[in-house]
Amino acid sequence: MVTLTGLQVSEYSHPDENKAMQALNKTKWLKDLLNWVSDKNNIYNLKVSILGSCIEVTESDMPELYSLVSEVCRTLDYAPVPRIYMYHDSVFDIDIFPGVKPVLKVPDFIVNEFDREMLRFQFGKAVSALKADTCQMRMLAKSIRLTMGLIPGLGTAAAVLLADWSRKAGLTEDRGGLLACQDLRTAERALMRMAGMPLRYLDSDRISEYIKACQDSNQVSSLVQSAMTLQRTEVWNNDRILELYKWHYSGQYDDIIEEYE
């Protein structure tokens, strides 16, 4: 495993995320919204909700999990190691709460479903978001409909811009996950499981066939999906698999790894 000491998110960020962020930065309401999200009372309430519904697991409780998260942080050159809270749910997303001591809210489902390397990819995505310091933006994107009435003039256009950035940021986080696990098949297995493929069918032949099918249908599906995508905050699963595959074989992934070897 290559430790990427000195790695910057800008070295692997998706170009479309950069364009989406530039569009957001031109808006007048973004700063007000970020101030609202980062308000101490709101952060406090979020953490209280975690304390009320989740179980904090310490290094002594789950040493293997903490060891894995520590390895991911070291690989991506991020500190400090976040605190981990577990809760019961059949979802894949890890919720992220920034701060002096950041918190990862982890569903028990992925710990039970994913092997160690798939978990390395999944935690790599979360640590990448922490490293990019975009967690407040993530909170905004996830609560677009709730926030639309809070700031005067905030409406559909704002929701579309935030959703667009969120989708593109997801592609950057997938790249961070790959850099954390440093194995494309592991990343593809995790993404295909998240897309709905049962674990017992995640072999190399099926992954190759699936990626080819995504490539063949990409032009048609992009036209059909465009109208349904505007306020969607998560990138389409098939697009995520294909985008990460293309980035890996573009040579940019290898360039980063070779630079830090």
Disulfide bonds with the S-S distance in Angstrom:
none
